Amino acid sequence: MHPRRLYVRLYLAFLGVLLAVGAVVLAIGFLTGRPFFQAGRGGPRFAEHLGRMLPPPSDPEALQRSVDDIHDELGIDAVVIGPDGTVLASAGNPIPMPDDATLARIPFGATWISRGIAGAPARGGPIILLRFPLAEGAVRRAAIRGALLVLGALAVSLAFVYPLSRSITRPLEQLTSVVEAYGRGDLSRRSGLGNLHDEVGRLARSFDEMADRIQAARRSEKELLANVSHELRTPLARIKVALELIDAQDEAVRRRLLTIEEEVDELDRLVADVLTASRLDLASLPLRKVPVDVQTLVEKARQRVLALDPSLRIEAQVEPRLMVEADEALLSRALDNLLDNARKYGVGSPVDLEAHRENGEVVLAVRDRGPGIPEEDLPRVFDPFFRGEGAPGRAPGFGLGLALARRVAEAHGGSARAANSEGGGARIELRLPPKPA
């Protein structure tokens, strides 16, 4: 099947519109009276016909009677002018005398002289001038005819041009919407316009094919990353076991081993974050949602952080009997990341942990009392690997913790927010839907 070129469709459509408008004009002209394209020659032809019926100038009385009859019977002002410019007969209101050039032209054929005045050669050599009065109701009929022409043209345009414009712009609007959604990160969106056989259809098919290739490539990368991260956990576990089995007697060696163990723990947390993010990206496993007691969830997360830093003070305030329906392992991981982030950037200051209902949502909020987040960095704190100005020098990490926390919240139908508190420090919130009743 040959593609229907868009410019050909436009050309044929507008050509059809022009033909339709012409047909409407002809129909209206026919229905409202004598076709207007004949009006331009009707006056001169009528004057020529009367000129042939006039008596010759040699009978001035008969000529005057004929001119009087024209005026009385037809209501037309008339004057007969001789070859020398003298008036031979007249009736009705005076008609202005044309110039010499016009008088010289009239004997060769009937013509319009001015608005409403026609001239034609008469029998025997003179010429006759006729002034056609505006017929009763002519203005009203002309106004009606003009209005009908305008309405007809609008009706044809509405019937043909509007559907054409919508048929052209609707696929473009749909394709634009899909491209915008794709640009926002929804890689599963497709145009659904592959059945079109014009330029828009070709563009849509090209976009869909490109999107399929990009999605396949990203999925392959995620699978590779997940597999590599999973394989890394085995040697990390062996290293941790080996470190625990080493019985160092020298204090300097023990300090070095402790440093190595801390680095291994940090690397193990990074691998865990990558594995969790890969699981969310690939959606290889559905969320295992169960009713979760927020009080218990918060206390477990608090104890895990205190095991890493016993000197840290965590003040938890949890609304009683607060429940959510969530994947407990993922939500625990997200909360651990928020607390770990507050521990790193709070520079040893107390951490506030809150859990309460607000506007129909369950809010898990962690606040530190550190330097806070620069205003220009707030929109990007949840981006993977983003750490902000000066962050590498303040605390270890790879910039995955907050990104993973937001992904977990979004996977549960919630959201994540970051802001600076009035009393100093940063406040990170996870907002989740409440447990269905």
N, C-alpha and C positions, 0 to 999 in steps of 0.2 A: 504493500500500500504506500503510495507516494505521500509524503508529508504535506499537509495543507499549510502553505507559507502564511505567516501572520500578515505580512504586507498585502498579499493577494486577498486575504479575507477582508482586510480593511478597505482595499480598493473596490472590491465587488460590492461590499455592503454600502459604502457611501454612493457608489454609482446607482445602486438600487434605490437608495433614499432620494437621490435627485430625480430619478424617473418617477418615483411615487409622488413626489411633490408636484412635478409637472402634470401628472394625471389628475391630481386634486385640483390644481389651478384650472385646468381645462373643464373639469366637471362643474366647478363652481361658476365659471364664466358661462357655461351652457345653461345651467339651471337658473341663473339670476338675470337672464336677458340675452340680447344679441352679443355674441362673443366680442370681447374688447379689442381683439386684434383686427376686427373689421371696422371699428369706430373711426380709425384714422383715415380711412378712405371713403367712408359713407357720405360725408358732407360734400366734398368735391364732386363725387359721382351724381349726387342728387342735384347739385347746381348745374352740372353739365346736361342732365336730362331736362331740367326746366328750360335751360337756354335753347335747346333744340325745339321746344314747343312754343316759344314766343313768336309773336307776329313780327314781320320785318320792320325796320325803322321807317320804311316809307309810309306806314300806317300808324302814326303816333297815337291816335285815339285808341286803336285796338291794343297797342303795346301798353298804354297806361292802364287800360281795363284789365289786361292780363296780370300786370304787376299788382294792381289792387286786389285781384282775386287771390293771388299767391299770399298776400298779407292777410286778407280777411279769412281765407279758408285754412291756411296752414299756420298762421301766427308767426310768419317769418318776415323780418325786415328785408326789403329788396330794393336794388337800384340798378338801372341799366345805363351804361356809360358808352358813349360813342367813341369812334377811333380817335377823335380829336380831344377827348377828355371831357366833353360836355355831357351833362346828365340828360338822358332822353326820357326816362320815366323813373319814378320812385314811389315807395309806399312804406309807411311805418316810420320808425325813428331813423334819423340820418345816420348813414354809415360813413366812417372816416374814409377819405379818399386815399388810396394807396399811392406809393411813390411811383415815379415814371418807370423804374426798372421792373417793378412788379406788374404794372399795367402792360408793359411790353412782353412779359412772360406769359400772361394769362391766355392770350389767343392760341398759344401752342399746346395748351392742356389745362384741365381743371386742377386747382390746387388750393391748399389752405393759405390764406393771406396773413391772418392773425388769429388769436384765440376766438373761436366761435364764428369766424368770418371766412367764407369760401368764395372763390371766384372761378368762372368758367366762360368759355366763348359762347356767344349767343348767335341766333340765326341772323344772317345778313351782315355780320362784321362787328357789332358791338360786343361788350362783355357784360355779364351779370354778376353782381355781388350779392350774396345772401348772408344774413346774420341769424344764426340758429339760437333761439333762446333756450335757456336751461329748462328742461322739461320738469313738470311738477313731480316732486319726490325723487329727482335725480340725485341730489346730495345724499338723501337718506339711503337710496339704493347703492350709491358708491361706498358709503360708510359701511353698510352691511356687507357688501362684496369684499371690501378690504378686511373687515373683521373676520369674515369667513375664511379668507385666504390665510390670515395669520393663524387662526385656530386650526385650520387644516394642516398647515405646515408644522405646527406644534404637535398635533395628533400623530402625524406621520413620524416625526422625530421621536416622539415618545414610544411609538409602536416598534420602531426599527433601531434607532440609534441607542436608546437606553439599554435594551436587551443585549445589543452588540457590545456596548461598553462594559456591562456587567459580565458578559461571557469572557471578555478579555481580562478584566481586572480581578475577577474572583479567583482564578487559579494563581495569579501573581500574589494576591493577598495571602492565600493559603500557603504558598511556597515561602513567602516572607516570614509568616508566623513560624513555620517549621525551622527555617534557618536561624531565626532569633532564639528559639528554644534550644536548638542544637548548640548555638554559641554560648548559651547559659549553662551548658553541661549535660543536657538531656540527650545522650548519644543514641537513644533508642527511637527518636522521632524520625519519621519518614514522610515524604510528601504525599504519597498516594495518588500522584498525577501521571503515572507511567502510561495510562491508557490514552493520553492526549497525543495527537499526531502532528503537532506544530512545534515551533521553537520553544514554547513554554514546556511542552512535554519532554522535549529533548533535554532541556535544562534540568527538569525535575528528575529524569532518569539518571542523568550524570551525577546530580547531587546524591541520590539514593545509593548509587554504586560507590561513590566516594565515602559516604557515611558508613556503608557496610564494611569497606576495607579498613577505615580508621577504627571502627569498633572492634573488628577482628584483631587488628594489630594491638590495640590497647588490652584486649582480653588476653592475648598471648603474653604480653609483657607482664600483666598482673599475675597470670598463672606461673610464669617463670619466677617472678619475685616471691610469690607465695611458696613455691617449691624450694627455692634457695633458702628462704628464711626458715622453713621447716627443717631443712637438713642442717642448718646452722645450730639448732637447738641441741642436737645430740653432742657435738664436740664441746659446746658450752657447758652442758651438764657434766661431762667427763672432767672438764677443767675444774669446775666447782668441787666435785668429789675429790679430785686430786689435791686441791688446796686444803680441803678439810682434813685429809689424811697426813699432810705434812706436819710433823712435830718439830717446829723450829725452836732451838734453844737460845739462839742469839736474838736480842731485842731488835736490832736493826733489820734482821731478816724477817721477823714477825711483822714489823711495820710495812716492809715492802710487800709481803704476802697479803696484808690487809688492804693495801692500795690496789693490788692486782684483783683481789676479790671484789672490791667496790666497782672497779672498771668492768669486771665480768658481769656483775649484777646490772650495771647500766646498759651494757650491750644486750643482756638477756631481756631487759624491759623494751629496748628498741626493737628487737626481733619480735617480741610479743605484740607490740603496736603494729608493726608491719603485717604480721599474720592476721590480726584483727581487721585492719583496714582492707587487706586483700579479700578477706571473707565477705566484708560488706560490699566491696566493689563487684566481686564476682557473683554475689548472691547464690553461691553454691549450696549454702545451707539456709533454710528458712529460720526466722527468728523463733527461738523456743520461749514463747511468752508464757509466763506463769504469774500468779498474784505474788507480789513482792512487798514485804513489810519494810517501809522506808526506814523506820527506827533501827531495825536489825541491819539493813544495808549500810546505813551511816556508821553504826558502831563498828562493824567489821572493817570498813574502809579506814576508820580512825585508828583502829588497832594495828592495821598493816603499816600505816605511815609512822606510827609511834615506834614500831619495831625497827624501822630504818633510822629514825631520829628521836630517841627517847626524850631529849631535852625540849622538843617542840611542844608548845601548848596549843591544843585544839579545843575551842569552845563550840560545842554542838547544841543547836536548838532545833528540835524536831516537833512538829505538830502531832499530837497524839492520834493513834489509829489512822495514820496516813498510809494509803496503799496505792500501788501502781501495778499495771499489768505490763511486764517487760521481760526481756531476756536478761536474767539476773547476771550472768557472766559478763555480758557486754556492758550493762549498766554499771557493774562494779568496776570494770576496767576504766570506764569514762570517769567515774567519781575518783578513782585512784589517781588518774591523770590530773584532775583539777587540784586535788590536795598536794600532789607532788609539785605541780607548777607553783602553788602558793608557798610551799616549803622552800623552793629554790629562790624565788624572787622576793619572798618576804624577809630575807636576810635575818632569819632567826626570830622575827616578831610573831606574836600570837596569830593564829588563823581562826576565822569565824566560819562555821559550817551551819547553814540553815536549810530547813526543809519545811515547806508550808504550801497551802493552797492559795492561789491568786487568780481571779478571773476564770475559774473553771479549769485551771492547769495546776499541775504539781511542779513546784519550783525547787530545784536543788541549787543552792548558791554557796560559793566559796569565796571568801574575801581575805586578802592578805593586807599587811600594813607596810608594804614596801614602797618603792618610789612611784608605783603606778605605771600606766602605759601612756606613752606620748600620744597626743590627740591624732597625729597623722598616721599612727600605727594601728589605731583601734579598728578600722575597717578590715585589716589584714591579719589580725592575730590568729584567726582560725584557718589561715592558709597553710598548707603543708610546707614544712621546712622554713617558714618565716619566723624570725626571732627578734626582729627589731634592732634599732641602733644600740650598740653596746651590750646586747644580751649575751653574746658568747663570752665576754669577759666577766659577767656577773655570775653565771650559773652554767653547769653542763647541760647538755641536751641536744636534740636534733630538730626541734620544732614540729614534732608529730603529735604531741600529747593533746593540745587543744583541738587540732584538726580532727583527730580521732574522736574526741568527745562530741564535737558537733555532728560528725557522721553517725554516731550512735544515737544521738537525740533525734536526728532527722529520720533515721531508719525506724524509729518508734512513732513517727508522726509529730515530733516536737521540733524544738529549735534551740539555739544557743545564742547567748548575748554576752558582750563584754563592755564594761564601763569602769570609770574611775570613781571611787567613793569620795564623798565630801570630806571625810576625815583623813583621807590619804589612803593609798593602796589601790589595788585593782579588785574588781568584783566580777566573777564569771558565773553565769547562770545557765543551767539546763532546764528547759521547760518541757514537760511531758504531759500527754493526755492522762486524766485520772483513770483508775480502774473502773470499768463499766459496772453499773449497779446490778 
